[in-house]
Amino acid sequence: MASTLNVSLHPGQIAIYNSPARFKCVAAGRRFGKSHYGACVLGIEALRMENDRGYNLTVEHGVYYIAPTFDQAKRVMWPKLRGILGYAADGGFIVKENVNDGWIELISGRRIYIKGADNPDSLRGIGLSFVVLDEYADMKPDVWDLIIRPALADVEGGALFIGTPKGKNHFYKLFMNALEKPRPLLMPADEPNPWEDWEAFHFKSLDNPFLKKAELRSIEAGTESRDIIRQELEASFVSGAGKILKPEWLPIVKGIPQHALGQWIITVDLAGFGTKGNRNDDSVICVTNVSEDGWYVKDMIHGQWDVRETALRIVKTASRYEGCQLGIEKGVLLNGVAPYLEDYMREFNRYIAVQPLSHGNSKKLDRIAWALQGRAQRGLIKLVAGDWNQWFLDQCADLGDPLSHDDGPDALAYVDQLASVSYIDPEDFGEEWAPLDLDSGY
């Protein structure tokens, strides 16, 4: 009996296959080759008689391919499996098949089952050695949590999640957990982290070397929505929530014109002093130049640092901008970092008054919208080109999504409390018009 299968994979697909992780989560753009790779892996797994965990596999251990619907599963996977595996009579691997019930039996005696997540009851009943969940973002998370995951337990089977993102839903949460491997809070320290068995992969459509780049560029040029391009071709988890701050309102410029130079303002959004690699928010040090020409955001230093490194970064940043104002949100985090700020200021012989900032008992989204939305719509906020730009714009695009981070917009919004420049002349609007806030335009 043949025990190997000759398949053709491009470098991105090979990287996924070579990973020793038991559970693999792949977010990839359209035409990357997700389903082709899934078909290859299904064939390989169904031909095996022993898995990576050392368990003997029998005809009782099924291999599943699951798509959002049964019709979609058959339409996508059936021709791929036939083409890759071939029929035993012709020197291939398929000995039997049942199109109506959706299964293929190989010369190993084991079967690949074609399934749809729209009929959860059809997924129950047998133990599994491997499963591919295609377009997992379009399935209910219960399919994995309640049905498939327990069915893999007998032989410690593996799973491949593949799909193009659909906002920040359960696929996003699974991907981020596989990427960052957060340790469950209540798990005893001597027990292994269950997320160590997982690995996350991200590929754009361009990562498929068999696709012509000119064709993809043509698709991009003909698509008006940047969010669609980011989601479908770049496999970004774009939620498109709220549209409080549209990225197109925030132009990227090469630098600050000499005539526009004004007051340097540094605002800090502290997010705790945890360890790197967890799901905490980032602390952000935002550097902005404010004048009558608008706000030029020079830099956003962000990361997850301990209290000493946080203080050091704040002092070093403030030291580079003569005469700057430095503001940090008041509260327990400011109290925690303040002694270290004083130590480093003495060490650098650079004393900067820290102005405590207040959230004003307002909801965060309201405060951000009040400070930034009006200015951004009128072109009064510009981003100086830097490697932080896309990170910040992604947060702006997702602002309002409960699964998204908003550290950058939050830090920038605090500039409103320190800036003293008005961009509106009330006389232009007549005597009856009176803004509630001159800076934001409300």
ROKOL-61634 format. One record per residue (C-alpha): residue in three letters; x, y, z. Coordinates in steps of 0.05 Angstrom, whole numbers, plus 32768, in hexadecimal, padded with zeros to 4 digits. Example, Ala and Ser with C-alpha at 12.3 -4.5 7.8 and 13.67 -1.06 7.14 Angstrom:
2
ALA80F67FA6809C/SER81117FEB808F/
***
This chain:
442
MET800080008000/ALA801A80447FEE/SER8029806E802B/THR803E80AF800D/LEU801D80E27FE0/ASN8042810E7FAF/VAL802481547FB1/SER803C81987F9A/LEU803D81D07FCE/HIS805882177FCB/PRO808682338002/GLY804D824E802D/GLN8028820C802C/ILE806881E7803C/ALA807482138079/ILE803081FF8094/TYR803C81B58086/ASN808181B680A7/SER806681D380E8/PRO8063819E8120/ALA802781C08140/ARG7FEA8194814C/PHE7FB981CC813D/LYS7FC881FD8104/CYS7FA1823D80F8/VAL7FAB825C80B2/ALA7F9182A0809F/ALA7F9E82AA8055/GLY7F8782D6801B/ARG7F5D82BE7FE1/ARG7F81828F7FB0/PHE7FBA82817FE0/GLY7FAB82377FD7/LYS7F8982288019/SER7F5981F37FFF/HIS7F8E81D27FD4/TYR7FBB81CB8011/GLY7F8081B18039/ALA7F73817B8005/CYS7FBC81668006/VAL7FBD81608051/LEU7F7B813A8052/GLY7F9981068023/ILE7FD98100804B/GLU7FB580F8808D/ALA7F8380C58072/LEU7FBD80998058/ARG7FE18098809B/MET7FDA805D80CA/GLU7FFE807F8104/ASN7FFB80C88117/ASP803080F88133/ARG801A80E7817A/GLY802A809D8171/TYR7FE28084816D/ASN7FD0804C813E/LEU7F998063810E/THR7F63803480F5/VAL7F28803880C6/GLU7EFF80518101/HIS7F2680928104/GLY7F0980C280D2/VAL7F2780FE80AF/TYR7EF7813980A6/TYR7EF481738076/ILE7EC181A6808E/ALA7EA981E38068/PRO7E728213807D/THR7E3F81EB8054/PHE7E3D81A48039/ASP7E3181BC7FF2/GLN7E6C81EB7FF7/ALA7E9781B38014/LYS7E8781857FDA/ARG7E9081BB7FA5/VAL7ED481D17FC0/MET7EF481917FD8/TRP7ED981577FB1/PRO7EFB81687F6E/LYS7F3C817A7F93/LEU7F3F81377FB7/ARG7F3081117F77/GLY7F6681377F52/ILE7F9B81307F87/LEU7F8E80E97F9F/GLY7F7780C67F5F/TYR7F5580837F5B/ALA7F7780427F6F/ALA7F6580227F2C/ASP7F9180577F0B/GLY7FCA80527F3D/GLY7FAC80837F6E/PHE7F8F807D7FB4/ILE7F4380807FB1/VAL7F20803C7FB5/LYS7ED980517FC4/GLU7EAF80907FC9/ASN7E6980A57FD9/VAL7E5780E97FBD/ASN7E1380EE7FDF/ASP7E2C80DE8025/GLY7E6D81028019/TRP7EA780D28025/ILE7EE480B68002/GLU7F0680758016/LEU7F50806E8008/ILE7F7C80307FFF/SER7F8E80368049/GLY7F468024805A/ARG7F3C8068807A/ARG7F0A809C8063/ILE7F0880E68057/TYR7EC481038067/ILE7EA981428046/LYS7E7E81698077/GLY7E5781AA807F/ALA7E5681D280C0/ASP7E0E81E580B1/ASN7DF981A080C8/PRO7E1D8196810B/ASP7DFB8154811A/SER7E1C813580DD/LEU7E61814380FC/ARG7E5581168138/GLY7E5E80CC8141/ILE7EA680B88130/GLY7EEB80C4814C/LEU7F1880F08122/SER7F6280EF8115/PHE7F64813080ED/VAL7F35816880D6/VAL7F3981A380A6/LEU7F0981DC80B5/ASP7F0682078076/GLU7EED824F807C/TYR7EE7824780C7/ALA7ED1829080CE/ASP7E8F827D80AE/MET7E80824580DF/LYS7E6382478125/PRO7E9A823E8159/ASP7E728207817A/VAL7E8481D98140/TRP7ECB81D78159/ASP7EC181E081A3/LEU7E8881AE81AE/ILE7E8E817B8176/ILE7ED181778152/ARG7F028184818B/PRO7EE7814B81B7/ALA7EE7811B817B/LEU7F3281248173/ALA7F42811181BA/ASP7F4880C581B2/VAL7F8780C88187/GLU7F9B81108196/GLY7F898122814E/GLY7F9C8162812B/ALA7F76819A8109/LEU7F8181CE80D3/PHE7F59820E80D3/ILE7F5C82348091/GLY7F3782708078/THR7F3582B98065/PRO7F2582E780A0/LYS7EDE830280A9/GLY7EE8833880DC/LYS7EFC832B8123/ASN7ED182F08135/HIS7EE082AB8153/PHE7F13829D811B/TYR7F3982DB812F/LYS7F3882C68179/LEU7F5182818167/PHE7F87829D813A/MET7FA082CE816F/ASN7FA1829881A4/ALA7FC9826A8176/LEU7FF982A48167/GLU800382C081AE/LYS7FF6828081D7/PRO7FD982A28215/ARG7FDB82788253/PRO7F96826C8272/LEU7F92829582B2/LEU7F7A825D82DF/MET7FA8822782C5/PRO7FDB820C82F8/ALA8022822182EA/ASP803B81D982E4/GLU800B81C882AB/PRO801E81D38262/ASN7FFE820C823D/PRO7FCB81EC820D/TRP7FD8822281D9/GLU801F820981CF/ASP800081D381A2/TRP7FE9820A8172/GLU80098234813C/ALA7FEE826D8113/PHE8000827E80CB/HIS7FF082BC80A3/PHE7FF782C18058/LYS7FE182F48024/SER7FC882E17FDF/LEU800B82FA7FC4/ASP802D82C27FEB/ASN801582917FB7/PRO804E82937F84/PHE802182767F4E/LEU7FF482B47F4D/LYS800982ED7F20/LYS8017832B7F49/ALA7FFD83577F10/GLU7FB983337F15/LEU7FB583407F60/ARG7FC883897F56/SER7F91838F7F22/ILE7F5F83737F55/GLU7F7783A67F88/ALA7F7183DF7F57/GLY7F2A83CD7F47/THR7F1383C67F8F/GLU7EFC84077FB0/SER7EFC83EF7FF8/ARG7F4083E98018/ASP7F2083BE804E/ILE7F0C838A801A/ILE7F5283877FFF/ARG7F6F837F8045/GLN7F3E83488057/GLU7F3A83208016/LEU7F8083277FFA/GLU7FAB83388036/ALA7F85830C8068/SER7F7F8342809C/PHE7F4C833C80D3/VAL7F28837D80C3/SER7EE8838880EA/GLY7ED283C880C9/ALA7EAE83DA8109/GLY7E8E841D8115/LYS7EB7844580E4/ILE7EC68478811B/LEU7F0B848480FC/LYS7F12847280B3/PRO7F5A8466809E/GLU7F5084918060/TRP7F4684CD808D/LEU7F8D84C580A8/PRO7FC084D48071/ILE800884BE8078/VAL803B84F5806A/LYS808784F38063/GLY80948526809A/ILE807D856480BD/PRO808385A48094/GLN80AD85DA80B4/HIS8073860B80B4/ALA804785D980D9/LEU807685CD8114/GLY805685DD8156/GLN805185BE819C/TRP806B857881A9/ILE803A854F81D2/ILE8048850981EC/THR800D84E28206/VAL8012849E8226/ASP7FDD8468822B/LEU7FF48435825F/ALA7FD983EE8258/GLY7FF783CA8293/PHE803D83AE829A/GLY803483658285/THR80618336825F/LYS806983358214/GLY8040830581EA/ASN7FFF83088211/ARG7FBD832581FB/ASN7FC383668223/ASP7FBE83A98201/ASP7FFE83CE81EF/SER8018840A8214/VAL801F844481E3/ILE804B848281E3/CYS802D84B281AF/VAL805784EC8195/THR802F85238174/ASN80408568815A/VAL800585998161/SER7FFD85DB813D/GLU7FC886028118/ASP7FD885D680DD/GLY7FBD85998102/TRP7FDA855D8126/TYR801685398109/VAL801E84F6812B/LYS806984EB812A/ASP806F84A7814C/MET804A84738174/ILE80788447819D/HIS8050840B81B5/GLY805B83C981D7/GLN8053839F8215/TRP808983B38247/ASP809683AC8291/VAL809183EA82BC/ARG80DB83FC82B9/GLU80DF83F6826D/THR809F841E8266/ALA80BB84578290/LEU80FD8456826B/ARG80DC84598227/ILE80B08494823D/VAL80EB84BC8258/LYS811784AD821B/THR80DF84C181EC/ALA80CF85028211/SER811985148214/ARG811C851681C8/TYR80E8854E81C3/GLU80FD858F81E3/GLY80C585B48207/CYS8093857C81FE/GLN805585718228/LEU8050852C8246/GLY800C8510825B/ILE7FFA84CC8279/GLU7FB584B4828E/LYS7FAE84BA82D8/GLY7FA0847D8303/VAL7FC284418320/LEU7FEE843582E3/LEU800A847C82E5/ASN801684738330/GLY803B84338321/VAL8069845082EC/ALA80748495830D/PRO80AE8481833C/TYR80D584628301/LEU80C884A082D7/GLU80E784CA830E/ASP8124849C8312/TYR8131849F82C8/MET812784EA82C4/ARG815C84F282F9/GLU818984C282D4/PHE818284E78292/ASN8180852C82B5/ARG8141853A828E/TYR8105855082B7/ILE80C185518295/ALA8081856182B9/VAL804E852982B1/GLN8008854382A6/PRO7FD3851182BD/LEU7F9E85058288/SER7F5684F48297/HIS7F2384C98273/GLY7EEE84F9828D/ASN7EBF84C182A1/SER7EB084B88257/LYS7EAD84778231/LYS7EED846A820C/LEU7ECD846981C7/ASP7EA884AA81D5/ARG7EE984CB81ED/ILE7F0F84B481AF/ALA7ED884C9817F/TRP7ED3850D81A1/ALA7F1E851A819C/LEU7F2E84FC8158/GLN7EF284F2812A/GLY7EE4853B8118/ARG7F2D854C8110/ALA7F3B850E80E4/GLN7EFF851C80B7/ARG7F19856280AA/GLY7F60854A809B/LEU7F7F856780DA/ILE7FA1852780F0/LYS7FDC850E80C6/LEU800A84D380D3/VAL805484DA80C7/ALA806C849C80A1/GLY8086846680CF/ASP8082841B80DC/TRP804A8428810E/ASN801A844580DA/GLN7FF7840480C5/TRP7FF183ED810E/PHE7FCE842E811F/LEU7FA1843080E1/ASP7F8B83E880EE/GLN7F7483FC8133/CYS7F5084398117/ALA7F2C840D80E4/ASP7F1583DD811A/LEU7F048411814F/GLY7EC483FB8172/ASP7ECF83B08169/PRO7ED1839081AE/LEU7F0883608198/SER7F358397817C/HIS7F6B83BF819E/ASP7F65840B81A1/ASP7FA6841E81C5/GLY7FBE844C818D/PRO7F7F84758183/ASP7F77847A81CF/ALA7FBD849681D8/LEU7FB384C8819F/ALA7F7084DE81BB/TYR7F9384F781FA/VAL7FB6852C81D1/ASP7F74855281D2/GLN7F7D855E821D/LEU7FC1857F8214/ALA7FB985A381D2/SER7FA685ED81D7/VAL7FA085FC818C/SER7F5C860C816E/TYR7F4E85FC8125/ILE7F0A861E8120/ASP7EF98668811C/PRO7EB3866F8139/GLU7EA986B08111/ASP7EA8868680D2/PHE7E67866780E8/GLY7E4186A48100/GLU7E2C86BB8144/GLU7DFA86838151/TRP7E2C864A8148/ALA7E5486388186/PRO7E7C85F78188/LEU7E7D85CE81C8/ASP7EC785C181BC/LEU7EF285EC818F/ASP7F2885B98184/SER7EFE857D8170/GLY7EC985A5814B/TYR7E8E858A8172/
***
